[in-house]
């Protein structure tokens, strides 16, 4: 029951595209190994988002510079 609830939260977080995993999720839903792997995946996903943001920002700045 707890695991179903946790997976539900996990999928909701994924669907909404939030970069926030709650401490609740790690503490109550996962064994240490699983949370370690999830943390690694989470960090990797965060970096992807950060780089994507940087790329978009650079592209936007170039467009603005072109307009000027």
C-alpha positions in Angstrom: 0.0 0.0 0.0 2.8 2.4 1.0 4.7 1.5 -2.1 1.7 2.1 -4.4 1.2 5.5 -2.9 4.9 6.3 -3.3 5.0 5.3 -6.9 2.0 7.4 -7.5 3.8 10.4 -6.0 6.9 9.5 -8.1 4.9 9.4 -11.3 3.1 12.6 -10.5 6.4 14.3 -10.0 7.7 12.9 -13.3 4.6 14.0 -15.2 4.7 17.5 -13.8 8.4 17.6 -14.7 9.4 18.9 -11.2 13.0 18.8 -10.3 12.0 18.3 -6.7 11.9 14.9 -5.1 10.6 15.1 -1.6 12.6 13.8 1.4 9.4 11.8 2.2 9.8 9.8 -1.0 13.4 8.9 -0.2 12.8 8.2 3.5 9.6 6.2 3.3 9.5 4.6 -0.1 12.9 3.3 -0.9 15.7 1.1 0.5 19.1 2.8 0.8 20.3 1.3 -2.5 17.2 2.3 -4.4 17.3 5.9 -3.1 21.0 6.1 -3.9 20.3 5.1 -7.5 17.3 7.4 -7.7 19.4 10.3 -6.3 22.0 9.6 -9.0 19.3 9.6 -11.7 17.8 12.7 -10.2 21.1 14.5 -10.3 21.7 13.5 -13.9 18.3 14.7 -14.9 18.8 18.0 -13.0 22.1 18.6 -14.9 20.3 17.8 -18.2 17.6 20.4 -17.3 20.3 23.0 -16.3 22.2 22.5 -19.5 19.0 22.7 -21.5 18.2 25.9 -19.8 21.6 27.3 -20.4 21.4 26.4 -24.1 18.0 28.0 -24.5 19.2 31.1 -22.7 22.2 31.4 -25.0 20.0 30.9 -28.1 17.6 33.5 -26.8 20.4 36.0 -26.2 21.8 35.4 -29.7 18.3 36.1 -31.2 18.0 39.3 -29.1 21.5 40.4 -30.2 20.6 39.7 -33.8 17.5 41.9 -33.4 19.5 44.8 -32.0 
